[in-house]
Amino acid sequence: MISRGMFIGAALSLLLAAGCGASDQTVNSGANGNPSSDGGADGNGVTLQVAYESQSVPVDLGTLATSSYKGVNLVKLSDVWAASGISADRSALEFEFVGADGFKPSIKGCADLSGILLDQGYIDPTTRNLTWDETLGFSGCYSVKGAAKMNAHAPVDGADSGAVDAAGE
């Protein structure tokens, strides 16, 4: 049985070995700078395609509640997953994010992310730019611009090889 410490150490080593540079994430408030939370809008037509196995669901980001992160209203990625209605346990999955231009963090050598981290990831409901809680120390490769797809999959080889948060949760 693998101890929690060994698991955390292996996951962090994988993240460091992925070859991504230092964190260069920024949050651009653009037209979305109102720091108050809202209960969700009537929809703005900006969608993120969420997929797992044979299921693929467009989620209208404008219908989801926003949270203020660094003074910008953003939607938590965990809320996007919940809104998709896909019943799989996200904590047992890994996630790949794909930009409208085809960019994926794996192109830069960055591993897919554990579903545990979706609570610490955000998407701008207008631009679809991804932002991650800075305490994770993620490199810029995870800040996908104009994200179009959120693809979930079972961990490769049955082991959770995706990056996990610094607390190891």
trRosetta pair geometry for C-beta under 8 A, 3 or more apart (Angstrom, degrees):
i j d omega theta_ij theta_ji phi_ij phi_ji
2 6 5.1 -122 -170 83 87 124
2 7 5.3 101 135 -60 119 93
2 10 8.0 -40 -167 4 137 142
3 6 4.7 94 57 7 81 101
3 7 7.0 -145 95 -6 42 88
4 7 5.6 -56 -149 37 32 114
4 8 6.3 31 155 -18 67 106
4 168 6.1 91 170 159 101 136
5 8 5.8 -53 -145 37 30 109
5 9 6.2 30 155 -18 64 109
5 168 8.0 -24 -96 -127 39 161
6 9 5.7 -56 -146 40 30 113
6 10 6.2 30 156 -19 66 107
7 10 5.9 -55 -146 36 27 109
7 11 6.3 24 156 -17 63 109
7 160 7.7 37 -163 68 114 111
7 164 7.7 33 140 10 95 156
7 168 7.3 109 92 -154 98 108
8 11 5.8 -58 -146 39 29 110
8 12 6.2 24 158 -15 65 109
8 164 6.6 -98 -118 76 66 132
8 168 4.0 -39 -94 -106 126 119
9 12 6.0 -57 -144 39 27 107
9 13 6.2 30 156 -21 63 108
10 13 5.7 -55 -147 36 29 113
10 14 6.4 33 153 -22 63 104
11 14 5.6 -51 -151 32 31 114
11 15 6.6 32 151 -18 63 104
11 114 7.9 -13 -145 -30 138 132
11 160 7.5 -14 -91 116 119 95
11 161 7.6 175 -110 -160 75 35
11 162 7.5 7 -140 95 108 40
11 163 6.0 124 174 -137 98 39
11 164 4.5 15 151 16 161 102
11 168 7.9 144 50 -117 137 76
12 15 5.5 -51 -150 35 36 114
12 16 6.4 32 153 -15 67 105
12 163 7.9 75 -94 -142 40 81
12 164 7.8 -68 -54 54 69 86
13 16 5.8 -57 -147 40 32 108
13 17 6.0 26 156 -16 67 112
14 17 5.8 -60 -142 42 27 108
14 18 6.6 48 152 -46 61 95
14 111 5.8 24 145 -32 112 154
14 161 6.2 -173 -142 -175 166 80
14 163 6.9 -150 91 -83 105 69
15 18 5.6 -38 -158 1 31 120
15 20 7.8 -50 179 34 70 117
15 110 7.9 23 -143 -145 67 76
15 111 6.6 -93 -92 27 60 119
15 163 4.5 77 -84 -111 116 112
18 108 8.0 55 150 114 99 77
18 109 4.8 153 173 134 67 86
18 110 4.8 75 158 -109 139 43
18 111 5.4 -111 -94 -17 134 83
18 141 8.0 -138 132 58 123 152
18 163 8.0 -50 -25 -63 148 117
19 108 7.1 -152 96 155 97 70
19 109 3.9 10 53 96 115 154
19 110 7.8 -117 63 -60 71 60
20 105 7.6 -14 -88 -169 134 99
20 108 5.8 70 -100 129 85 115
20 109 6.4 -162 -51 81 71 92
20 110 4.7 42 -58 -79 131 104
20 138 7.8 -20 118 -176 150 65
20 139 3.4 170 141 59 115 153
20 140 7.2 -172 -177 46 106 60
20 141 4.5 -108 -124 10 121 127
20 142 7.6 31 -153 -21 162 86
21 24 6.9 15 98 -14 113 116
21 139 5.2 133 67 -151 48 126
21 140 6.5 -6 67 24 99 102
21 141 7.8 123 29 -26 74 97
22 139 6.3 147 120 -116 7 89
23 134 7.0 106 166 -144 156 80
23 137 5.8 -121 -46 -165 131 47
23 138 6.0 90 -106 82 101 43
23 139 5.6 -118 -83 -105 48 37
23 140 6.6 129 -157 -46 37 67
24 139 7.1 19 13 -169 80 62
24 140 3.8 -18 55 -61 95 126
24 143 7.6 -116 86 21 69 142
25 131 6.1 119 -177 -139 123 74
25 132 6.4 -118 -98 43 165 81
25 134 6.8 -156 70 -96 127 82
25 138 6.8 53 -35 83 133 94
25 140 6.0 -177 -58 -103 60 65
25 142 7.7 -32 -76 74 120 90
25 143 4.7 166 -111 -68 88 138
26 143 7.8 71 31 -162 53 161
27 69 6.6 -155 -112 109 158 95
27 70 4.6 129 49 76 152 138
27 71 7.9 142 108 58 133 76
27 72 5.1 -157 160 15 121 146
27 74 7.7 -84 -143 -50 121 136
27 131 5.2 37 -93 -116 93 154
28 72 7.7 86 86 -104 28 154
28 124 7.9 -24 67 -75 82 157
28 127 7.6 9 77 21 113 167
28 129 7.0 32 39 65 105 164
29 32 6.1 -147 -175 72 58 65
29 33 3.5 48 172 -89 126 97
29 71 6.4 -34 -92 109 129 98
29 72 4.6 -144 -106 -94 74 104
30 33 7.1 -179 65 -40 41 88
30 124 7.4 71 30 -167 132 147
30 126 6.9 -143 98 82 141 135
30 127 6.4 130 -2 -37 165 131
31 126 6.7 -85 65 116 101 175
32 72 5.8 58 108 -163 95 88
32 73 5.2 -116 172 52 96 92
32 74 7.8 93 137 -68 135 60
32 124 6.1 151 52 -157 162 102
32 125 7.2 153 -125 48 146 83
32 126 5.5 -166 -54 12 129 130
32 127 7.8 -122 0 -3 137 100
33 71 6.2 4 -163 142 80 96
33 72 5.9 -49 -113 -104 50 70
33 73 7.7 160 -141 4 3 85
34 73 5.8 4 71 -26 79 123
35 68 4.5 55 -166 -133 69 141
35 71 4.7 -55 -86 -141 110 60
35 72 7.5 -22 -96 -36 65 18
35 73 7.3 -172 -119 -54 21 78
36 68 6.9 3 -72 -56 4 127
36 73 7.6 -11 71 -80 46 115
37 65 6.6 27 177 177 102 98
37 66 5.8 -166 -143 87 65 70
37 67 5.8 -2 -108 -112 112 42
37 68 6.0 -104 -62 -19 77 89
37 73 7.2 148 -112 -123 44 97
38 41 6.9 32 122 -55 140 77
38 65 6.4 -161 91 -142 57 65
38 66 5.5 35 38 34 85 100
38 73 6.9 23 8 -145 100 141
39 65 5.4 -35 -150 -102 30 100
40 62 7.7 100 -170 146 69 46
40 63 5.3 19 -175 169 113 43
40 64 5.4 -81 -112 -179 102 6
40 65 4.7 -57 -49 -61 84 58
40 66 7.9 150 -80 -13 46 69
41 44 6.3 37 89 -40 141 92
41 62 4.5 -57 68 172 118 86
41 63 6.4 -95 67 -91 62 33
42 62 7.1 -17 74 133 42 113
42 63 7.2 -19 168 -98 14 77
43 60 4.5 -3 -136 153 103 145
43 62 4.5 107 -152 85 28 112
43 63 4.7 2 -79 -58 80 94
44 60 7.2 155 41 -180 55 97
44 61 7.0 -42 47 76 105 81
44 62 3.1 148 4 -69 86 149
44 125 6.7 103 33 148 135 103
44 126 7.0 -44 116 -99 159 70
45 60 6.7 -25 -90 -136 17 106
45 62 6.9 14 12 10 41 138
46 60 7.1 101 65 -156 47 62
46 61 5.0 -44 96 42 96 113
46 62 6.0 103 38 -31 89 99
46 125 6.1 128 78 169 131 62
46 126 6.1 173 -23 -127 169 29
46 128 6.4 -152 174 -52 115 100
47 58 4.3 7 178 -176 145 102
47 59 6.1 145 -155 68 81 39
47 60 5.3 -44 -92 -91 86 50
47 61 6.6 179 -108 -10 28 82
48 58 7.4 147 71 -155 31 58
48 59 5.3 -22 60 59 83 97
48 61 6.0 72 -9 -57 101 107
48 80 5.9 -13 69 -157 139 136
48 123 6.5 3 -60 158 151 168
48 128 6.4 156 -81 -132 97 111
48 147 6.2 14 -124 112 111 102
48 148 7.0 180 -134 -168 61 23
48 149 7.3 154 -175 -102 74 17
48 150 5.7 41 156 -11 116 111
49 56 6.1 1 -178 -175 102 97
49 57 7.4 155 -156 79 56 34
49 58 5.5 -34 -97 -96 67 67
49 59 7.8 166 -96 14 18 75
49 148 6.3 12 20 153 104 69
49 149 4.8 -28 72 -106 102 71
49 150 7.1 177 88 25 50 69
50 56 7.3 164 83 -153 44 49
50 57 5.1 -22 63 65 94 87
50 58 7.7 153 16 -104 75 16
50 59 5.5 37 -9 -14 119 117
50 80 6.4 171 -73 149 132 96
50 81 6.6 164 -147 -109 144 51
50 84 3.9 -87 85 -99 149 141
50 86 6.6 -137 129 -8 117 130
50 149 7.8 156 -85 -160 27 57
50 150 4.8 -16 -109 67 72 108
50 152 7.5 25 -177 -10 83 106
51 55 6.6 168 -148 95 54 60
51 56 4.3 -5 -102 -105 95 81
51 57 7.5 168 -79 19 49 61
51 149 6.6 -13 8 -163 114 103
51 150 7.2 159 22 82 67 56
51 151 5.0 -15 66 -114 104 69
51 152 6.8 -169 93 26 52 74
52 55 5.4 -1 63 60 74 104
52 86 5.1 107 31 -169 129 151
52 88 5.6 -132 151 21 159 143
52 93 7.1 -47 -122 -130 124 156
52 151 7.6 146 -77 -165 53 51
52 152 4.0 -16 -91 68 101 112
52 153 7.2 -173 -132 -73 71 43
53 88 7.9 132 -1 -46 114 144
55 84 8.0 107 138 158 121 113
55 86 5.4 151 107 -108 148 107
57 84 4.4 134 74 -157 135 85
57 85 6.3 172 -121 44 170 95
57 86 6.6 -157 10 -44 133 98
59 63 8.0 -124 177 51 72 110
59 64 7.4 29 162 -39 110 128
59 80 5.3 134 99 -159 159 80
59 83 4.9 100 -142 103 123 116
59 84 5.4 -70 -63 -77 122 73
60 63 4.6 64 92 -1 105 111
60 64 7.8 167 97 -16 62 86
61 64 5.9 -59 -160 27 45 113
61 75 5.5 -149 -159 6 94 156
61 80 7.2 -17 -104 -103 83 107
61 123 6.5 -105 -124 108 135 118
61 125 3.8 -175 138 -136 114 81
61 126 7.9 -136 98 -42 132 31
61 128 7.2 -167 -23 -89 159 79
62 125 5.6 127 -77 169 53 123
63 83 7.3 142 90 -150 108 143
64 75 4.7 66 98 -133 128 129
64 79 5.3 127 -168 135 129 123
64 80 6.8 -53 -69 -81 170 61
64 83 5.8 -83 -86 -54 116 154
64 125 7.0 -165 57 -100 97 128
65 75 7.4 127 83 -120 43 83
65 79 6.7 -116 54 -153 84 158
66 73 3.9 39 148 -177 149 96
66 74 6.0 127 -156 57 95 19
66 75 5.6 -70 -104 -72 68 63
66 125 6.5 -93 -85 -12 114 132
67 73 7.4 145 66 -147 23 57
67 74 6.2 -39 64 69 73 73
67 75 7.5 112 16 -117 80 24
67 76 5.9 39 11 -42 130 98
67 122 7.3 -117 63 -111 103 121
68 71 6.4 5 -172 -111 106 18
68 72 6.9 138 -151 61 63 29
68 73 6.1 -37 -91 -88 64 56
68 74 7.7 106 -126 21 19 78
69 72 6.0 -36 69 61 68 84
69 74 5.1 -35 27 30 114 127
69 122 5.5 -140 18 -36 153 165
69 131 6.6 169 104 104 140 135
69 133 7.6 -110 -145 -94 132 69
72 124 7.2 -42 155 -105 125 100
72 131 8.0 85 78 14 136 164
73 125 7.4 -41 120 18 96 113
74 122 3.6 42 141 175 138 128
74 123 6.4 149 -170 65 93 27
74 124 5.7 -58 -114 -87 87 52
74 125 7.3 169 -141 -17 40 81
74 131 6.3 -79 -123 45 162 122
75 79 5.7 -114 179 73 89 125
75 80 6.2 92 131 -55 119 96
75 122 6.5 139 68 -158 38 74
75 123 5.3 -29 64 63 94 84
75 124 7.8 136 17 -121 83 7
75 125 5.2 88 -19 -64 118 99
76 79 4.4 93 68 0 90 103
76 80 7.3 -153 100 -7 51 81
76 118 7.2 89 160 150 87 77
76 119 6.4 0 -170 -140 127 43
76 121 7.2 100 -162 78 60 55
76 122 6.0 -48 -100 -100 42 71
77 80 5.2 -44 -151 30 44 116
77 81 6.6 47 150 -19 67 99
77 95 7.9 126 162 138 137 170
77 118 4.2 -119 100 -157 103 83
77 119 7.8 -101 60 -48 84 17
77 121 4.0 -2 5 90 135 105
77 122 6.6 -123 -26 -81 83 19
77 123 6.1 97 -80 -19 79 100
77 130 7.7 30 -70 -133 124 103
77 150 7.2 170 -155 -128 104 144
78 81 5.7 -49 -151 34 34 113
78 82 6.5 36 150 -18 64 105
78 90 7.1 173 -128 82 77 163
78 118 4.0 126 -70 120 73 104
78 119 4.7 19 -31 -78 144 59
78 121 7.7 126 -25 52 74 85
79 82 5.5 -50 -145 38 35 113
79 83 6.2 37 154 -21 66 107
80 83 5.8 -57 -148 37 29 111
80 84 6.8 41 150 -33 61 99
80 118 7.9 -126 49 -168 93 119
80 123 6.5 38 -48 23 145 135
80 150 6.5 108 123 2 133 168
81 84 5.8 -48 -159 16 33 117
81 86 7.0 -74 -171 53 73 106
81 90 5.2 38 166 -83 158 144
81 115 7.5 99 -112 -151 166 105
81 118 5.8 1 -8 -176 137 162
81 150 7.4 -120 -78 133 79 144
81 152 7.7 85 -125 -61 111 136
86 152 7.3 166 116 35 156 146
88 92 7.2 -113 169 64 93 106
88 93 6.2 69 132 -45 125 134
88 152 6.8 165 80 127 139 147
89 92 4.6 57 90 11 106 110
89 93 7.2 162 94 -13 58 94
89 115 7.6 138 134 97 60 154
90 93 5.5 -69 -150 39 42 112
90 95 7.9 8 -161 -52 97 118
90 115 3.5 -167 158 -179 75 134
90 116 7.9 165 119 -56 88 34
90 118 5.9 -35 153 8 144 146
90 152 7.0 -93 -124 -123 76 139
91 114 7.5 20 -154 167 52 96
91 115 5.0 -130 -84 90 22 109
91 116 5.1 59 -131 -75 82 75
92 115 6.9 -14 38 37 32 137
92 154 7.6 -20 138 -125 89 73
92 155 7.9 -104 169 -11 58 102
93 114 7.9 134 89 -158 44 48
93 115 4.5 64 64 -38 81 133
93 152 4.5 13 163 -171 146 105
93 153 6.5 135 -161 65 95 24
93 154 6.5 -72 -117 -92 71 37
93 155 7.4 -171 -145 -39 29 71
94 112 4.2 81 156 117 117 120
94 113 6.4 151 -161 75 75 30
94 114 6.0 -46 -106 -94 71 39
94 115 6.8 -115 -86 -31 22 79
94 152 7.2 147 76 -153 39 58
94 153 5.8 -30 64 67 87 77
94 154 7.5 36 18 142 90 13
94 155 5.3 102 -23 -90 116 66
94 156 7.7 -29 22 -11 152 77
94 160 7.2 159 -64 -145 103 70
94 161 7.4 -14 -80 60 150 70
94 162 4.1 172 -121 -50 109 136
95 112 6.0 174 72 -178 31 97
95 113 5.1 -30 59 65 90 86
95 114 7.8 1 14 104 87 7
95 115 6.0 109 -27 -83 108 68
95 118 7.0 88 -8 -74 157 103
95 150 6.2 -16 -162 -173 115 83
95 151 6.8 144 -155 77 59 49
95 152 5.5 -28 -96 -97 77 66
95 153 7.9 151 -91 21 32 69
95 162 7.5 69 28 -133 60 155
96 104 6.0 1 -179 -152 106 118
96 105 7.5 -147 -146 37 71 95
96 106 6.8 -21 -133 -18 114 119
96 112 4.7 -56 -70 -113 79 111
96 149 7.9 2 104 112 84 102
96 150 7.9 155 78 -160 48 38
96 151 4.5 -18 62 65 96 105
96 153 7.1 15 -1 9 107 112
97 104 7.1 159 81 -133 50 68
97 105 6.8 56 52 -11 90 105
97 130 6.0 28 165 -45 166 157
97 142 7.7 83 38 -159 130 63
97 144 4.6 -150 120 4 121 155
97 147 5.1 -43 -178 -131 110 122
97 149 7.0 161 -156 88 44 62
97 150 5.9 -10 -106 -105 75 64
97 151 7.6 -173 -80 23 27 76
98 102 6.8 -25 -174 -145 100 30
98 103 7.1 155 -159 77 53 46
98 104 5.2 -23 -103 -83 74 91
98 144 7.3 176 178 -154 2 152
98 147 7.0 103 71 -152 37 71
98 148 5.9 -54 100 60 84 87
98 149 4.0 4 50 55 109 108
98 151 6.6 42 -11 -8 113 113
99 102 6.5 -29 74 42 83 22
99 103 3.9 17 28 49 127 95
99 104 7.5 -146 10 -61 80 44
99 144 4.9 -157 -63 -174 93 101
99 145 5.9 30 -122 70 132 58
99 146 5.1 67 -159 80 93 85
99 147 5.8 -69 -98 -96 55 42
99 148 6.3 70 174 3 24 92
100 128 7.6 84 -29 87 110 145
100 146 4.5 -67 16 142 108 115
100 147 7.6 107 -27 150 74 6
100 148 4.2 112 -79 -47 66 125
101 145 8.0 13 16 83 120 93
101 146 6.6 74 -8 80 92 132
103 107 6.3 -96 -152 24 63 145
103 144 6.3 171 100 -137 109 90
103 145 7.4 35 56 45 146 79
104 107 5.2 118 64 -17 73 95
104 144 7.7 -7 -121 -103 33 126
105 108 6.0 -64 -167 44 51 101
105 110 3.7 -66 162 75 105 121
105 111 7.7 -29 115 58 119 21
105 112 7.6 145 68 -89 117 44
105 141 4.4 102 -141 144 85 98
105 142 5.3 22 -100 -88 141 54
105 144 6.8 -88 -47 -62 88 101
106 109 7.1 48 -164 -89 42 10
106 110 6.3 -107 -79 65 35 62
106 111 7.3 50 -97 -113 82 21
106 112 6.9 -9 -62 -53 111 75
107 141 7.9 -165 65 -153 76 113
108 141 4.0 -141 72 -118 144 133
109 141 7.6 -92 57 -117 63 173
110 139 6.8 -147 -93 63 129 113
110 141 4.1 167 -20 105 144 137
110 142 6.1 -140 160 -59 156 80
110 163 8.0 -33 -177 -25 86 134
111 161 6.4 -124 -159 130 137 88
111 162 5.6 177 137 -128 112 50
111 163 5.5 140 74 -31 114 88
112 153 7.4 -19 164 49 169 106
112 161 8.0 67 55 88 89 86
112 162 5.0 -66 98 -104 72 106
113 117 5.1 -79 169 54 118 139
113 121 7.6 102 117 -53 161 146
113 142 7.1 74 -55 -131 132 123
113 162 5.0 103 -165 -177 15 121
113 163 5.4 -39 -118 51 71 93
114 117 5.4 102 73 -6 78 100
114 160 5.9 42 -105 -174 113 116
114 162 4.0 164 -51 94 66 121
114 163 6.4 -129 1 77 92 44
114 164 5.1 17 17 -90 150 70
114 165 8.0 -106 65 -17 122 71
115 118 5.6 -15 -167 -16 58 116
115 152 7.0 37 -83 -131 117 111
116 119 7.6 -45 165 15 48 102
116 164 6.2 18 64 -136 135 84
116 165 6.6 -116 117 -4 111 103
116 169 6.2 -178 177 110 132 72
117 120 5.3 -66 -167 48 69 104
117 121 6.0 63 136 -26 88 110
117 132 7.6 -6 168 -140 117 115
117 136 7.1 68 -144 -113 119 144
117 162 8.0 -129 6 138 125 121
117 163 7.1 24 -42 96 154 87
117 164 7.1 -162 -53 -140 106 38
117 165 5.7 156 -98 -54 88 93
118 121 5.5 -63 -140 38 39 111
120 132 6.2 43 130 -164 89 77
120 133 4.0 -72 -169 7 98 123
120 135 7.7 -94 -153 59 134 97
120 136 5.9 128 137 -49 140 126
120 165 6.3 107 9 -98 156 127
121 130 6.4 -14 -174 -165 104 104
121 131 7.3 156 -159 84 57 45
121 132 5.1 -26 -105 -104 75 76
121 133 7.5 -92 -66 -7 39 79
122 130 7.0 145 81 -157 50 55
122 131 4.7 -19 65 65 103 92
122 132 7.4 -179 21 -83 75 29
123 128 6.0 -10 -176 -147 109 49
123 129 7.2 158 -153 75 60 34
123 130 5.6 -29 -97 -97 74 65
123 131 7.7 172 -84 21 27 74
123 147 6.2 -87 -127 48 119 135
124 127 4.4 10 95 47 133 91
124 128 6.3 -83 69 -25 80 11
124 129 4.7 21 17 46 122 82
124 131 7.4 72 -40 -7 88 109
125 128 7.9 32 -141 -72 16 55
127 145 7.6 -49 152 -161 109 74
127 146 6.8 -79 166 -81 73 62
128 145 7.9 87 95 172 78 40
128 146 5.2 56 81 -144 111 33
128 147 4.7 -139 160 49 99 70
128 148 7.0 55 156 -68 155 47
129 143 7.0 11 178 176 91 84
129 144 7.4 -173 -149 96 49 52
129 145 5.1 -10 -113 -126 90 59
129 146 6.8 3 -75 -36 66 41
129 147 7.2 136 -111 -5 17 91
130 142 6.9 -98 112 148 128 68
130 143 5.6 -165 84 -146 83 42
130 144 4.6 44 18 47 124 80
130 145 7.8 -113 22 -67 75 29
130 147 5.4 67 -38 -37 104 136
131 143 6.4 28 -98 -125 48 96
132 136 5.3 -62 148 47 118 141
132 138 4.7 26 76 30 150 143
132 142 5.7 6 -17 117 139 129
132 143 7.0 -114 4 -77 93 77
133 136 5.3 100 77 -13 82 101
134 137 7.4 57 172 -68 53 40
135 166 6.5 -110 146 22 86 136
136 165 5.9 -80 -110 -129 94 77
136 166 6.3 -166 -124 -21 44 99
137 166 6.8 82 11 -65 112 124
138 141 8.0 -115 167 56 94 71
138 142 4.5 -46 167 38 134 143
138 143 7.7 144 113 -40 117 82
138 163 7.7 113 -103 124 99 160
139 142 6.6 111 70 4 59 94
140 143 5.2 -53 -158 27 58 115
144 147 4.6 80 107 -79 121 95
147 150 7.0 46 162 -61 125 82
154 158 7.5 -11 154 -98 114 48
155 158 6.4 55 86 -175 98 10
155 159 5.7 -115 133 87 132 32
155 160 4.7 -107 -91 -97 158 43
155 161 5.8 139 -166 13 105 75
155 162 6.6 -115 -110 -9 99 95
156 159 7.3 -29 83 55 60 74
156 161 5.6 -35 51 24 99 133
157 161 7.3 60 46 -30 105 126
160 164 7.4 57 137 -60 124 113
164 168 6.1 52 125 -127 130 42
164 169 7.5 176 176 58 107 40
165 168 7.0 -111 80 -28 71 19
165 169 5.8 -15 58 44 120 84
